[in-house]
Amino acid sequence: MTKLVDAYFNLLKLLAVICLVTMVVLVFGNVVLRYGFNESILISEELSRWAFVWLTFLGAVILLRERGHMTVDLALRAMPSWSERGCMILSQLLMLGCSGLFLWGSWQQVQINMHIPSPVSGWSMGFFYGAGVFFGASACVIHVYEALRLSLGGELVLRDPLDEIHQ
């Protein structure tokens, strides 16, 4: 199961790289066309905006799984082990609630915009708002997993940013 999950997140990293390369090529190409040839590719602005939105949410899911988000754990480190675990479980449950609200709101946006075409390409704007659904669903799964892992006595993982600097 671990190999399947790792493969999934490697696929997400590959998709994030594809989004980044797409943005760079489209924006740089459009700049060259505008200044060099007084021409432009209309769809490049729209596609680069979509790639940016998807890149943002893909990166958020990847960092959430890797526990790469910013944390302020000064108070946590001063607590005894049992209360530290309880606070971490509570924080996972609170983040699950927020991610659930994000999923619900994004799903409503997808339903509202499903039949609305984008201005240039004519593609469904539901796909644009689908990035929020993807993030919300993925984040909910990660939070449930982390809360269960901590509840069942899994290792407390607090990242020390200095560890990455020293490596």
N, C-alpha and C positions, 0 to 999 in steps of 0.2 A: 504494500500500500504506500509505503514511504517513497518508493521509486516512482510510482504513478503521480503522487503529489509533487515531487521534485520535477518531474517531466512537465507537469502542468505549469509550474512557476517558471521553468526555463522557457516554455512557450510564451508566457506572458512577457518575459524579458526580451525575447526575440521580437514580439509584436511592438514593444515599446521602442526598440531600436529601429524597426521599420517605420514607425510613426515619426521618429526624430529625423531619420534620413529623408523621408518624404517631405517633411517641413522644410528642411535645409535646401533640398533640391528645388522645390517649387518656389520658395521665396527668393533664393539666389537667382534661379533661372528667370523669374519674373523681373527682378531688378536689372539683370543684364539686358533682357529684351526691352524694357522700358527706356533705359538710358542709351543703349547701343543702337537699337533699331526702331525706337518709337512705336513698339508693339507691346502687346500684353496677352497673357493667357488668363481669361476671365475666371475659369474654374480653379485656378491655383490658389487664390485667396480663400475660397470656400473650403477646399480640400485641406489646406494647411491649418485652417481654424479647426476643422474636425479632427485632424491628426493631433493638434495640440490638446484638445479636450480629452481625447482618448488616451494620449500619452500621460496626461496628468492623473487620470483615474487608474490606469494600469500601474503607474509608479506608486500610487497610494496603496494599492492592494499588495504590491510586492514589498514595500516598506513595512506595511502592517504585519505581514507574515514574518519578516525578518526582525521585527521589533526595532526598526530603524527610526521610528518617529521620536520626536523630542519628548523627554520625560524630565520631570522635576521630582527627584526621589530623595531629597534631603531628609524629609520626615520619615519616609519609609525605612531608610537605612538605620534610623534611630529606634525603630520599634522592635519589640520581640518578634520572633519568627511567626507565631500564630496570628498576631494582629497584622503583620505585614502580608501574610497570605490572605487574610480576610479582606484587607484593603484592595489587594490586587484582584481578588474575585469580584468585589463590589465594583471596581473600576471597569472590569471586563463587562459586567452586566449593564452598567450605565452606558458604556460605549455601544453595547448591543442594542440598547434602546434607541440611541441616537442613530445608529446605522439602520435600524428598522424604520425609523421615521424618514430617513433619507431614501431608503428603498421604496417606501410607500409613496412619497412625494414624487420621486423620479418616475415610478410606474404610472402615476396619474398624468405626468407630463408626456410620457410616451403615448398614452391613450389619447390625449388631447391632440397631439401633433402627428399622429400616425398617418393621417391622410392629407397633411399639409406638405406640399413640395418645397424643397429648398429653393432659394431665389435663382441660382445659376444652373445647378446640375439637374434639378427637378427630383432629386432623391427624397425619400421620406424623412422629415425632420424627426420622426420617432427614433431613427437610428442615432441621431445626434444625442438625444436625451437618453438613449439606451446605455450610454456610458455610466450614467448615474445608477441605473438599475444593476448593471454589472458590478459596480463598486459596492452598492448597498448589499446585494446578495452575497458577494464574496466576503465582505467585512463581517456580515452576520455569521457566516459559517466559521470564520477565523475566531471571532469572539466566543462563540459557543464552544469551539474546540479548546480555546485557552482557558475558559472558565471551568470546563469539565476536567481538563488536565490539572489545573491548580486544586480543584476540589478533591480529586483523587490522590493528592499528595505528590504531584509532579514537582520538578525542580523549580524553585523561584529563580527567575532569570532577570537580573537587573544589569543592564549594559553599562559599562564604564567607558565613556568616550575616550579616556586616556589610553585604554587598552589598544584601541585602533591606531592611535598615534605612535605608540611604542613598537608596534609590529612592523 
